Amino acid sequence: MSKGRKKEPENGFGERFRQLRLQKNLSQGEIGELVGLHYTNIGRYERGLSMPSAEAVNKLAEVLGVSSDYLLNGSKEEFAKAKFSDKDLLQMFQAVEQFPEDEKTLIKKIIDAFLTKKKLQELVGK
């Protein structure tokens, strides 16, 4: 590594932040403007050269639609929430997770039937 800079572990804060920013189709400058930071700071965060303040983490998380905990630490549950734009549907799926296995299997079959119907309609052109 050049100049003694430490590279953060893969999938650390910087990489997670960068991926979320790209998913939202935001440039470093655009996200910087939204949270009141210069784009050079955004680049430094993404490269793991510095870390944002707690206040900046909260603002970034809000703009990116994730919790500050996910942005800092990452968790599969929070990542799923970040990728799921329909919050009502997400809450329904979270409720279904508590169901007994046989009921979850039935719900999966119902969803699968709707998805199959949709694919067939697209193939037929309806």
Residue frames relative to the residue before (quaternion, step in Angstrom):
aa qw qx qy qz dx dy dz
M 1.0000 0.0000 0.0000 0.0000 0.00 0.00 0.00
S 0.4310 -0.7176 0.4865 0.2503 3.52 -0.98 0.80
K 0.8635 0.1498 -0.1171 0.4672 3.52 -1.26 0.62
G 0.5977 -0.6281 0.3537 0.3510 3.59 1.10 0.60
R 0.3955 0.7185 -0.4896 0.2961 3.60 1.18 0.34
K 0.3647 -0.7116 0.5585 0.2206 3.51 -1.03 0.82
K 0.2530 -0.7299 0.6121 0.1694 3.53 -0.96 0.87
E 0.4381 -0.7083 0.4873 0.2624 3.54 -0.82 0.99
P 0.6209 -0.5323 0.4025 0.4111 3.59 -1.18 0.39
E 0.5954 -0.5620 0.4310 0.3792 3.54 -1.14 0.68
N 0.8091 0.2047 -0.2104 0.5092 3.55 -1.09 0.82
G 0.3991 0.6949 -0.4968 0.3332 3.58 1.13 0.53
F 0.8111 -0.2770 0.1881 0.4795 3.53 -1.30 -0.19
G 0.6961 0.5068 -0.2928 0.4158 3.59 0.70 -1.07
E 0.6863 0.4691 -0.2817 0.4791 3.56 0.88 -0.93
R 0.6358 0.5215 -0.3240 0.4678 3.57 0.97 -0.83
F 0.6493 0.5182 -0.3015 0.4678 3.57 0.95 -0.93
R 0.6616 0.5131 -0.3029 0.4553 3.58 0.89 -0.95
Q 0.6674 0.5052 -0.3051 0.4543 3.59 0.87 -0.94
L 0.6600 0.4980 -0.3082 0.4705 3.59 0.94 -0.83
R 0.6333 0.5271 -0.3302 0.4606 3.58 1.00 -0.81
L 0.6755 0.4902 -0.2897 0.4685 3.57 0.93 -0.90
Q 0.6131 0.5471 -0.3474 0.4518 3.60 1.05 -0.71
K 0.6991 0.4364 -0.2552 0.5056 3.58 1.11 -0.67
N 0.3921 -0.7455 0.4506 0.2957 3.59 1.35 0.04
L 0.4242 0.6816 -0.4755 0.3597 3.54 0.96 0.93
S 0.3808 -0.6788 0.5710 0.2611 3.56 -1.05 0.74
Q 0.6603 -0.4736 0.3776 0.4439 3.55 -1.27 0.17
G 0.6509 0.5250 -0.3104 0.4521 3.57 1.02 -0.79
E 0.6619 0.5190 -0.3092 0.4438 3.57 0.97 -0.88
I 0.6873 0.4518 -0.3021 0.4818 3.58 0.84 -0.90
G 0.5987 0.5669 -0.3541 0.4414 3.56 1.09 -0.67
E 0.6560 0.5061 -0.3041 0.4702 3.57 0.97 -0.89
L 0.6577 0.5375 -0.3138 0.4244 3.57 0.95 -0.86
V 0.7854 0.3005 -0.1553 0.5184 3.58 1.07 -0.70
G 0.5412 -0.6632 0.3838 0.3464 3.59 1.26 0.11
L 0.5590 0.5671 -0.4079 0.4467 3.58 1.07 0.77
H 0.5086 -0.6256 0.4911 0.3298 3.58 -1.18 0.54
Y 0.5964 -0.6061 0.3892 0.3542 3.57 -1.06 0.75
T 0.5951 0.5628 -0.3827 0.4274 3.61 1.10 -0.51
N 0.6085 0.5312 -0.3522 0.4728 3.60 1.10 -0.62
I 0.6245 0.5390 -0.3366 0.4541 3.57 0.98 -0.87
G 0.6590 0.5123 -0.3019 0.4605 3.58 0.92 -0.90
R 0.6504 0.5118 -0.3152 0.4644 3.58 0.98 -0.81
Y 0.6249 0.5225 -0.3398 0.4701 3.60 1.03 -0.75
E 0.6854 0.5008 -0.2896 0.4423 3.56 0.87 -0.97
R 0.7083 0.4367 -0.2596 0.4902 3.59 1.06 -0.69
G 0.4948 -0.6847 0.4144 0.3385 3.58 1.26 -0.02
L 0.4407 0.7109 -0.4459 0.3187 3.58 1.20 0.43
S 0.7817 -0.0038 -0.0248 0.6232 3.56 1.26 -0.34
M 0.3431 -0.7165 0.5696 0.2109 3.54 -1.32 0.29
P 0.4811 -0.6672 0.4817 0.3023 3.58 -1.04 0.73
S 0.5904 -0.5420 0.4538 0.3896 3.54 -1.29 0.34
A 0.6739 -0.4755 0.3656 0.4313 3.58 -1.27 0.26
E 0.6378 0.5272 -0.3232 0.4592 3.58 1.00 -0.82
A 0.6683 0.4930 -0.2986 0.4703 3.58 0.95 -0.88
V 0.6116 0.5419 -0.3506 0.4576 3.60 1.02 -0.76
N 0.6560 0.5133 -0.3118 0.4572 3.59 0.92 -0.88
K 0.6638 0.4930 -0.3033 0.4736 3.60 0.95 -0.86
L 0.6554 0.5103 -0.3113 0.4618 3.59 0.94 -0.90
A 0.6509 0.5190 -0.3151 0.4556 3.57 0.91 -0.91
E 0.6445 0.5260 -0.3218 0.4520 3.58 0.96 -0.85
V 0.6702 0.4916 -0.2954 0.4711 3.59 0.90 -0.94
L 0.7232 0.4419 -0.2403 0.4733 3.59 1.01 -0.82
G 0.4540 -0.7263 0.4232 0.2955 3.59 1.26 -0.12
V 0.6012 0.5081 -0.3768 0.4883 3.56 1.12 0.70
S 0.5642 -0.5609 0.4527 0.4027 3.56 -1.26 0.10
S 0.5872 -0.5556 0.4382 0.3930 3.56 -1.20 0.42
D 0.5801 0.5769 -0.3693 0.4408 3.59 1.14 -0.58
Y 0.6668 0.4772 -0.3124 0.4796 3.59 0.89 -0.86
L 0.6497 0.5288 -0.3294 0.4355 3.57 0.87 -0.90
L 0.7207 0.4375 -0.2464 0.4780 3.59 0.94 -0.86
N 0.8410 0.2388 -0.0686 0.4806 3.56 0.76 -1.07
G 0.3054 -0.7690 0.5032 0.2494 3.55 1.13 -0.61
S 0.1752 0.7373 -0.6437 0.1067 3.52 -1.05 0.82
K 0.5936 -0.5989 0.3967 0.3628 3.56 -1.02 0.73
E 0.6400 0.5348 -0.3305 0.4418 3.58 0.97 -0.82
E 0.6903 0.4613 -0.2824 0.4805 3.58 0.88 -0.91
F 0.6108 0.5431 -0.3555 0.4534 3.60 1.09 -0.66
A 0.6288 0.5244 -0.3318 0.4686 3.56 1.00 -0.80
K 0.6429 0.5130 -0.3224 0.4686 3.59 0.97 -0.80
A 0.6451 0.5375 -0.3232 0.4365 3.56 0.99 -0.80
K 0.7219 0.4340 -0.2395 0.4828 3.57 1.03 -0.76
F 0.6569 0.5037 -0.2939 0.4779 3.58 1.24 -0.32
S 0.2097 -0.8324 0.5016 0.1076 3.57 -0.27 1.23
D 0.6764 0.4483 -0.2969 0.5033 3.64 1.11 -0.57
K 0.2678 -0.8204 0.4876 0.1322 3.56 -0.06 1.34
D 0.6098 0.5434 -0.3611 0.4499 3.63 1.07 -0.64
L 0.6632 0.4962 -0.2976 0.4747 3.55 0.95 -0.90
L 0.6158 0.5428 -0.3373 0.4609 3.57 1.03 -0.77
Q 0.6595 0.5014 -0.3126 0.4648 3.60 0.92 -0.88
M 0.6289 0.5274 -0.3385 0.4602 3.58 1.03 -0.74
F 0.6655 0.4927 -0.3075 0.4689 3.58 0.91 -0.88
Q 0.6344 0.5196 -0.3358 0.4635 3.58 1.01 -0.72
A 0.6373 0.5096 -0.3266 0.4769 3.60 1.04 -0.72
V 0.6490 0.5285 -0.3138 0.4483 3.58 0.98 -0.87
E 0.5683 0.6084 -0.3826 0.4006 3.60 1.10 -0.59
Q 0.6693 0.5052 -0.2936 0.4589 3.59 1.15 -0.56
F 0.5233 0.6575 -0.4030 0.3626 3.59 1.27 -0.26
P 0.5912 -0.5330 0.4497 0.4051 3.58 -1.26 0.32
E 0.6777 -0.5337 0.3298 0.3835 3.58 -1.16 0.63
D 0.6588 0.5164 -0.3330 0.4341 3.62 0.89 -0.84
E 0.6593 0.4888 -0.3092 0.4803 3.60 1.03 -0.72
K 0.6206 0.5234 -0.3420 0.4733 3.60 1.06 -0.71
T 0.6290 0.5354 -0.3309 0.4562 3.59 1.01 -0.80
L 0.6468 0.5170 -0.3123 0.4657 3.58 0.96 -0.85
I 0.6579 0.5014 -0.3081 0.4700 3.59 0.92 -0.89
K 0.6271 0.5284 -0.3325 0.4658 3.60 1.01 -0.77
K 0.6542 0.5085 -0.3139 0.4636 3.59 0.97 -0.83
I 0.6373 0.5193 -0.3260 0.4668 3.59 1.00 -0.79
I 0.6619 0.4896 -0.3047 0.4790 3.58 0.90 -0.90
D 0.6371 0.5307 -0.3235 0.4558 3.58 0.96 -0.86
A 0.6381 0.5232 -0.3264 0.4609 3.60 0.99 -0.81
F 0.6567 0.4969 -0.3123 0.4736 3.61 0.94 -0.82
L 0.6574 0.5057 -0.3127 0.4629 3.59 0.96 -0.83
T 0.6354 0.5176 -0.3206 0.4749 3.58 1.02 -0.81
K 0.6330 0.5272 -0.3214 0.4670 3.58 0.97 -0.87
K 0.6555 0.5165 -0.3067 0.4577 3.59 0.92 -0.92
K 0.6588 0.5056 -0.3081 0.4640 3.60 0.92 -0.89
L 0.6554 0.5069 -0.3099 0.4664 3.57 0.96 -0.86
Q 0.6370 0.5217 -0.3257 0.4648 3.59 0.98 -0.80
E 0.6508 0.5082 -0.3132 0.4691 3.58 1.01 -0.79
L 0.6505 0.5169 -0.3128 0.4603 3.59 1.03 -0.79
V 0.6919 0.4602 -0.2632 0.4900 3.57 1.01 -0.85
G 0.4558 -0.7127 0.4240 0.3232 3.57 1.19 -0.49
K 0.4460 0.6874 -0.4607 0.3410 3.57 1.12 0.56
